[in-house]
Amino acid sequence: MNLFGFYNTYFAQVLKKVTIIISLCWLLVSFPLSGFSWAANETMLKGNEYFQKGNYQQAIIAYQRTVKLNPYHKIAYCNLGKCYQRLNLFDKAEKCLKRALELDPDYIEALNKLGMVYKYQKKYKEAWKCYTRVLEINPIDAEAHYNLASLFQKKRDFERAISHGKQAVKINPNYVAAFIKLGNIYWESYRDADKALENYKKAKEIEPGNKLVKSSLAEMYLQKGLIKDAERECLEIVNLDPLFLPALQQLIKIYANQGMYEKIRPLCQKIISTTPSDNDIPLYSSVLSNMIALLIDHGMDKNAATLSQKLTSLTPSSKTFKAYLATLTNLITLVFDKKRYEKAVPFCKRITTLVPSNKALDSYCNTLNRLIRLYFNHKRYKESIPLCQRLTVISPSDKIAYYQLSIAYKGMGGYKGCVRAATKACQKDSADEMCWHILEKGILDLDWQRVGTPLRNDCSKRHLEMAQQYLGLGNTILAEYEYKKAKQLNPQSVPVRLGLAKYYKGQGLLPESIEELKKVVELDPENMEAKDEIEMGWKQKTTSPVSPLLPDVKKRRVAVIFSAKNPVHLEIDKIAEEIIEELLANSFTISPVAIKNIQTQMDNTGLNTVNNLRKAVQLARSLQASYLLFGEIQEEKGRVCIESQLLNLKGEKLKKGSKFLHVSRNSDRLTKCLAYLSQDISNFFPIHGEIISSNRTNVTINLGEKHGVKPSFICDALDPDGHKIAEIEIITVNNSTSQGIITTISGRNQLSPHNRVSLRKGQVVKVEKKKGGKSEKKKK
């Protein structure tokens, strides 16, 4: 064998061995991969079967196995996203669909489904981008046009919605969902029954047995008054599916409107014989709710009660909890609008027995608060107590829950419950003035809570401390209010009486001060401070001239009405009305209409709330008020704003400044705002008095320090017709009288005792010095 032959043979043997090794390696690699691919496809098919049956949880498990076996399986990721979308788990759906698009950016089905997810999340711009991307890839994709029609319908751009709907059916003439969508848009947006009916009929031609199409047709026939056609469509649906709820609902509506009540009971029995799956509870409960409302309207209480019992027996999972809760809440609201309050009892009871998951807790609490507000607005305090009690169980640390419970008890006259709940609210937040107000209101209205009990004493001490604090700050309005509240809660308290006596003395109200000091001595005969003050007061009283009695001042009858917008504390408007009535009790210019009279008039006229100016004016006029003070309260956490205006109900124009704005962020923010508002309203009107005595230049009037008169103030003297005849400048001021000089020549001879005088508030005489040492008086 030559050398060339040897190398040929050697290389042939080596090549043979290499070929065998490569073949073995290929077998080792290819067989496992094909096995994994086969297993992934198997689990994928199982997932598809579960998806078709509506078993989305099992489908998710199957698709998750698929992507575990094959991480590059874009269809499995897309199907996972579809499952999560059906379960309303939109965040997970978004994540899976985005993963599918990472594997294939031009994957049309994933783009369409991601757009739908964005639409449900109200991310309309992102949804629009997905659909337009589909049309860039494939301009004749009917599903993308359909999705854009749905999106523009949601955004109320109906022209573009119809345009894309027409494109969808043009591309795919057998697109039933697109015809239904067009029919819905024409009816819901334009109330065009003919166009809607035309599209529904086209859908029926394509799929004669489609239940949704037939149900839509039946609804349009009803709208056009074609009762027989509507009944025929519904009966055809029931023949196909005896438990198809929309058709049963439509039949009940048809028979109820025609008075064919005997046909309704069998339909109700069919409905209650259905046991919906958890996924079907939202639709099922919604249909039941609509039918209950319809039957109540037609006086079919027994049938309504049957369906109500079925509705309240449903047990939603955490997934369907919110939808079920919303259905019950809407039904209660609907029943309240019809003033059939007793029909709401089973639904209210069912809500209080629901147990929310942690995720649904906030929604549940918000619903309870919303219903409590509804019950309070309709003055159904007794029925609201279970809701309030449930809220205290769910949120035991929430002061507002106990505050609302105290109002409910107060509204129904259960003052013991009111005090217990309000006490807990005050314990949660000792700085909340609204909670304290309700507590004290309950205490004062209780027969069993006698004077001198620890709770009353504590409340009285609180007001005494606040009075002393305000007095130190020079805020006499609030100081007097707090002293009087302390006295009202504990009239036997020596410190309260003594503090009030000193306050009166400081304000120059000597008779009132002596009366309080007498009570102190009566309560504490050994109190030397009070005895000394009385002795000094008597000496001062005997040395001072006797003041004539103040004639009755002509006060303006003012109705004070407040309205609150979404307040933190319910009924803060009523609390405000109670506080300002107390603050205006000593006004010399205003006589507020009593709250009891306002409430009685509201009850007589069937008025639950006064939430706008028009209603307030009507109410004030019915109470024979001359003026209306209407205020809107805006309450936020840590802030109260009261925007109010004064109206003359006689049609006369008021001077400028009849609108008021008060804002406070203190712990006593409501009381402080109302105190300043009461002062502004009292000062808005001039005080009218009388001339006691007069000569050519000097005049004595029966308005003094306690009426707000100060030296240099100006008064107008009026004739019997109310016309000004002279001006009086105040020189000296006593407690209840003032002396002044007549500053005008004309009218001097017309002045006599009993002439009316009007005090000009805010206008004084200012002395200005000129060059040369001369002085000149100017009004300012």
Secondary structure in CASP SS format (residue, H / E / C, confidence):
PFRMAT SS
TARGET T0000
AUTHOR 0000-0000-0000
METHOD secondary structure of the structure
MODEL  1
M C 1.00
N C 1.00
L H 1.00
F H 1.00
G H 1.00
F H 1.00
Y H 1.00
N H 1.00
T H 1.00
Y H 1.00
F H 1.00
A H 1.00
Q H 1.00
V H 1.00
L H 1.00
K H 1.00
K H 1.00
V H 1.00
T H 1.00
I H 1.00
I H 1.00
I H 1.00
S H 1.00
L H 1.00
C H 1.00
W H 1.00
L H 1.00
L H 1.00
V H 1.00
S H 1.00
F H 1.00
P H 1.00
L H 1.00
S H 1.00
G H 1.00
F H 1.00
S H 1.00
W H 1.00
A H 1.00
A H 1.00
N H 1.00
E H 1.00
T H 1.00
M H 1.00
L H 1.00
K H 1.00
G H 1.00
N H 1.00
E H 1.00
Y H 1.00
F H 1.00
Q H 1.00
K C 1.00
G C 1.00
N C 1.00
Y H 1.00
Q H 1.00
Q H 1.00
A H 1.00
I H 1.00
I H 1.00
A H 1.00
Y H 1.00
Q H 1.00
R H 1.00
T H 1.00
V H 1.00
K H 1.00
L H 1.00
N C 1.00
P C 1.00
Y C 1.00
H C 1.00
K H 1.00
I H 1.00
A H 1.00
Y H 1.00
C H 1.00
N H 1.00
L H 1.00
G H 1.00
K H 1.00
C H 1.00
Y H 1.00
Q H 1.00
R H 1.00
L C 1.00
N C 1.00
L C 1.00
F H 1.00
D H 1.00
K H 1.00
A H 1.00
E H 1.00
K H 1.00
C H 1.00
L H 1.00
K H 1.00
R H 1.00
A H 1.00
L H 1.00
E H 1.00
L H 1.00
D C 1.00
P C 1.00
D C 1.00
Y C 1.00
I H 1.00
E H 1.00
A H 1.00
L H 1.00
N H 1.00
K H 1.00
L H 1.00
G H 1.00
M H 1.00
V H 1.00
Y H 1.00
K H 1.00
Y H 1.00
Q C 1.00
K C 1.00
K C 1.00
Y H 1.00
K H 1.00
E H 1.00
A H 1.00
W H 1.00
K H 1.00
C H 1.00
Y H 1.00
T H 1.00
R H 1.00
V H 1.00
L H 1.00
E H 1.00
I H 1.00
N C 1.00
P C 1.00
I C 1.00
D C 1.00
A H 1.00
E H 1.00
A H 1.00
H H 1.00
Y H 1.00
N H 1.00
L H 1.00
A H 1.00
S H 1.00
L H 1.00
F H 1.00
Q H 1.00
K H 1.00
K C 1.00
R C 1.00
D C 1.00
F H 1.00
E H 1.00
R H 1.00
A H 1.00
I H 1.00
S H 1.00
H H 1.00
G H 1.00
K H 1.00
Q H 1.00
A H 1.00
V H 1.00
K H 1.00
I H 1.00
N C 1.00
P C 1.00
N C 1.00
Y C 1.00
V H 1.00
A H 1.00
A H 1.00
F H 1.00
I H 1.00
K H 1.00
L H 1.00
G H 1.00
N H 1.00
I H 1.00
Y H 1.00
W H 1.00
E H 1.00
S H 1.00
Y H 1.00
R C 1.00
D C 1.00
A H 1.00
D H 1.00
K H 1.00
A H 1.00
L H 1.00
E H 1.00
N H 1.00
Y H 1.00
K H 1.00
K H 1.00
A H 1.00
K H 1.00
E H 1.00
I H 1.00
E C 1.00
P C 1.00
G C 1.00
N C 1.00
K H 1.00
L H 1.00
V H 1.00
K H 1.00
S H 1.00
S H 1.00
L H 1.00
A H 1.00
E H 1.00
M H 1.00
Y H 1.00
L H 1.00
Q H 1.00
K C 1.00
G C 1.00
L C 1.00
I H 1.00
K H 1.00
D H 1.00
A H 1.00
E H 1.00
R H 1.00
E H 1.00
C H 1.00
L H 1.00
E H 1.00
I H 1.00
V H 1.00
N H 1.00
L H 1.00
D C 1.00
P C 1.00
L C 1.00
F C 1.00
L H 1.00
P H 1.00
A H 1.00
L H 1.00
Q H 1.00
Q H 1.00
L H 1.00
I H 1.00
K H 1.00
I H 1.00
Y H 1.00
A H 1.00
N H 1.00
Q H 1.00
G C 1.00
M C 1.00
Y H 1.00
E H 1.00
K H 1.00
I H 1.00
R H 1.00
P H 1.00
L H 1.00
C H 1.00
Q H 1.00
K H 1.00
I H 1.00
I H 1.00
S C 1.00
T C 1.00
T C 1.00
P C 1.00
S C 1.00
D H 1.00
N H 1.00
D H 1.00
I H 1.00
P H 1.00
L H 1.00
Y H 1.00
S H 1.00
S H 1.00
V H 1.00
L H 1.00
S H 1.00
N H 1.00
M H 1.00
I H 1.00
A H 1.00
L H 1.00
L H 1.00
I H 1.00
D H 1.00
H C 1.00
G C 1.00
M C 1.00
D H 1.00
K H 1.00
N H 1.00
A H 1.00
A H 1.00
T H 1.00
L H 1.00
S H 1.00
Q H 1.00
K H 1.00
L H 1.00
T H 1.00
S H 1.00
L C 1.00
T C 1.00
P C 1.00
S C 1.00
S C 1.00
K C 1.00
T C 1.00
F H 1.00
K H 1.00
A H 1.00
Y H 1.00
L H 1.00
A H 1.00
T H 1.00
L H 1.00
T H 1.00
N H 1.00
L H 1.00
I H 1.00
T H 1.00
L H 1.00
V H 1.00
F H 1.00
D H 1.00
K C 1.00
K C 1.00
R C 1.00
Y H 1.00
E H 1.00
K H 1.00
A H 1.00
V H 1.00
P H 1.00
F H 1.00
C H 1.00
K H 1.00
R H 1.00
I H 1.00
T H 1.00
T H 1.00
L C 1.00
V C 1.00
P C 1.00
S C 1.00
N C 1.00
K C 1.00
A C 1.00
L H 1.00
D H 1.00
S H 1.00
Y H 1.00
C H 1.00
N H 1.00
T H 1.00
L H 1.00
N H 1.00
R H 1.00
L H 1.00
I H 1.00
R H 1.00
L H 1.00
Y H 1.00
F H 1.00
N H 1.00
H C 1.00
K C 1.00
R C 1.00
Y H 1.00
K H 1.00
E H 1.00
S H 1.00
I H 1.00
P H 1.00
L H 1.00
C H 1.00
Q H 1.00
R H 1.00
L H 1.00
T H 1.00
V H 1.00
I H 1.00
S C 1.00
P C 1.00
S C 1.00
D C 1.00
K H 1.00
I H 1.00
A H 1.00
Y H 1.00
Y H 1.00
Q H 1.00
L H 1.00
S H 1.00
I H 1.00
A H 1.00
Y H 1.00
K H 1.00
G H 1.00
M H 1.00
G C 1.00
G C 1.00
Y H 1.00
K H 1.00
G H 1.00
C H 1.00
V H 1.00
R H 1.00
A H 1.00
A H 1.00
T H 1.00
K H 1.00
A H 1.00
C H 1.00
Q H 1.00
K H 1.00
D C 1.00
S C 1.00
A C 1.00
D C 1.00
E H 1.00
M H 1.00
C H 1.00
W H 1.00
H H 1.00
I H 1.00
L H 1.00
E H 1.00
K H 1.00
G H 1.00
I H 1.00
L H 1.00
D C 1.00
L C 1.00
D C 1.00
W C 1.00
Q C 1.00
R C 1.00
V C 1.00
G C 1.00
T C 1.00
P H 1.00
L H 1.00
R H 1.00
N H 1.00
D H 1.00
C H 1.00
S H 1.00
K H 1.00
R H 1.00
H H 1.00
L H 1.00
E H 1.00
M H 1.00
A H 1.00
Q H 1.00
Q H 1.00
Y H 1.00
L H 1.00
G H 1.00
L H 1.00
G C 1.00
N C 1.00
T H 1.00
I H 1.00
L H 1.00
A H 1.00
E H 1.00
Y H 1.00
E H 1.00
Y H 1.00
K H 1.00
K H 1.00
A H 1.00
K H 1.00
Q H 1.00
L H 1.00
N C 1.00
P C 1.00
Q C 1.00
S C 1.00
V H 1.00
P H 1.00
V H 1.00
R H 1.00
L H 1.00
G H 1.00
L H 1.00
A H 1.00
K H 1.00
Y H 1.00
Y H 1.00
K H 1.00
G H 1.00
Q C 1.00
G C 1.00
L C 1.00
L H 1.00
P H 1.00
E H 1.00
S H 1.00
I H 1.00
E H 1.00
E H 1.00
L H 1.00
K H 1.00
K H 1.00
V H 1.00
V H 1.00
E H 1.00
L H 1.00
D C 1.00
P C 1.00
E C 1.00
N C 1.00
M H 1.00
E H 1.00
A H 1.00
K H 1.00
D H 1.00
E H 1.00
I H 1.00
E H 1.00
M H 1.00
G H 1.00
W H 1.00
K H 1.00
Q H 1.00
K H 1.00
T H 1.00
T H 1.00
S C 1.00
P C 1.00
V C 1.00
S C 1.00
P C 1.00
L C 1.00
L C 1.00
P C 1.00
D C 1.00
V C 1.00
K C 1.00
K C 1.00
R E 1.00
R E 1.00
V E 1.00
A E 1.00
V E 1.00
I E 1.00
F E 1.00
S E 1.00
A E 1.00
K E 1.00
N C 1.00
P C 1.00
V C 1.00
H C 1.00
L C 1.00
E C 1.00
I H 1.00
D H 1.00
K H 1.00
I H 1.00
A H 1.00
E H 1.00
E H 1.00
I H 1.00
I H 1.00
E H 1.00
E H 1.00
L H 1.00
L C 1.00
A C 1.00
N C 1.00
S C 1.00
F C 1.00
T C 1.00
I E 1.00
S E 1.00
P E 1.00
V C 1.00
A C 1.00
I H 1.00
K H 1.00
N H 1.00
I H 1.00
Q H 1.00
T H 1.00
Q H 1.00
M H 1.00
D H 1.00
N H 1.00
T H 1.00
G C 1.00
L C 1.00
N C 1.00
T C 1.00
V C 1.00
N C 1.00
N C 1.00
L H 1.00
R H 1.00
K H 1.00
A H 1.00
V H 1.00
Q H 1.00
L H 1.00
A H 1.00
R H 1.00
S H 1.00
L C 1.00
Q C 1.00
A C 1.00
S C 1.00
Y E 1.00
L E 1.00
L E 1.00
F E 1.00
G E 1.00
E E 1.00
I E 1.00
Q E 1.00
E E 1.00
E E 1.00
K C 1.00
G C 1.00
R E 1.00
V E 1.00
C E 1.00
I E 1.00
E E 1.00
S E 1.00
Q E 1.00
L E 1.00
L E 1.00
N E 1.00
L C 1.00
K C 1.00
G C 1.00
E C 1.00
K C 1.00
L C 1.00
K C 1.00
K C 1.00
G C 1.00
S C 1.00
K E 1.00
F E 1.00
L E 1.00
H E 1.00
V E 1.00
S E 1.00
R C 1.00
N C 1.00
S C 1.00
D C 1.00
R H 1.00
L H 1.00
T H 1.00
K H 1.00
C H 1.00
L H 1.00
A H 1.00
Y H 1.00
L H 1.00
S H 1.00
Q H 1.00
D H 1.00
I H 1.00
S H 1.00
N H 1.00
F H 1.00
F C 1.00
P C 1.00
I C 1.00
H E 1.00
G E 1.00
E E 1.00
I E 1.00
I E 1.00
S E 1.00
S E 1.00
N C 1.00
R C 1.00
T C 1.00
N E 1.00
V E 1.00
T E 1.00
I E 1.00
N C 1.00
L C 1.00
G C 1.00
E H 1.00
K H 1.00
H H 1.00
G C 1.00
V C 1.00
K C 1.00
P C 1.00
S C 1.00
F E 1.00
I E 1.00
C E 1.00
D E 1.00
A E 1.00
L E 1.00
D C 1.00
P C 1.00
D C 1.00
G C 1.00
H C 1.00
K E 1.00
I E 1.00
A E 1.00
E E 1.00
I E 1.00
E E 1.00
I E 1.00
I E 1.00
T E 1.00
V E 1.00
N C 1.00
N C 1.00
S C 1.00
T C 1.00
S E 1.00
Q E 1.00
G E 1.00
I E 1.00
I E 1.00
T C 1.00
T C 1.00
I C 1.00
S C 1.00
G C 1.00
R H 1.00
N H 1.00
Q H 1.00
L C 1.00
S C 1.00
P C 1.00
H C 1.00
N C 1.00
R E 1.00
V E 1.00
S E 1.00
L E 1.00
R E 1.00
K E 1.00
G E 1.00
Q E 1.00
V E 1.00
V E 1.00
K E 1.00
V E 1.00
E E 1.00
K E 1.00
K C 1.00
K C 1.00
G C 1.00
G C 1.00
K C 1.00
S E 1.00
E E 1.00
K E 1.00
K E 1.00
K E 1.00
K C 1.00
END
